[in-house]
Amino acid sequence: MLKIAAHKTSGWLIATIDGLPGFFVQGHSVDQVLERAPRVLQRYLEREGSVGAAVSVAVEPSEPKTGKGFSGLEHALVVHA
């Protein structure tokens, strides 16, 4: 699950995936983050040795969450190999 958090003061969005240490995507909008996520995940998978995985994004928003200076959403990031 791609978790997107918005910093309350800067407005930047930062997306992470639990279980993928070092994976993150930044952007000014959810659309920008979702546009960048497949390319960043492709590079992450190549670096981890999963070369050639085709990546697509399926958007499935969840309830907004807040805490520690952030509010956020979750989106599904579907990987097709």
Rosetta blueprint (number, residue, H / E / L):
1 M L
2 L E
3 K E
4 I E
5 A E
6 A E
7 H E
8 K L
9 T L
10 S L
11 G L
12 W L
13 L E
14 I E
15 A E
16 T E
17 I E
18 D L
19 G L
20 L L
21 P L
22 G L
23 F L
24 F E
25 V E
26 Q E
27 G E
28 H L
29 S L
30 V H
31 D H
32 Q H
33 V H
34 L H
35 E H
36 R H
37 A H
38 P H
39 R H
40 V H
41 L H
42 Q H
43 R H
44 Y H
45 L H
46 E H
47 R H
48 E L
49 G L
50 S L
51 V L
52 G L
53 A L
54 A E
55 V E
56 S L
57 V L
58 A L
59 V L
60 E L
61 P L
62 S L
63 E L
64 P L
65 K E
66 T E
67 G E
68 K L
69 G L
70 F E
71 S E
72 G E
73 L E
74 E E
75 H E
76 A L
77 L L
78 V L
79 V E
80 H E
81 A L
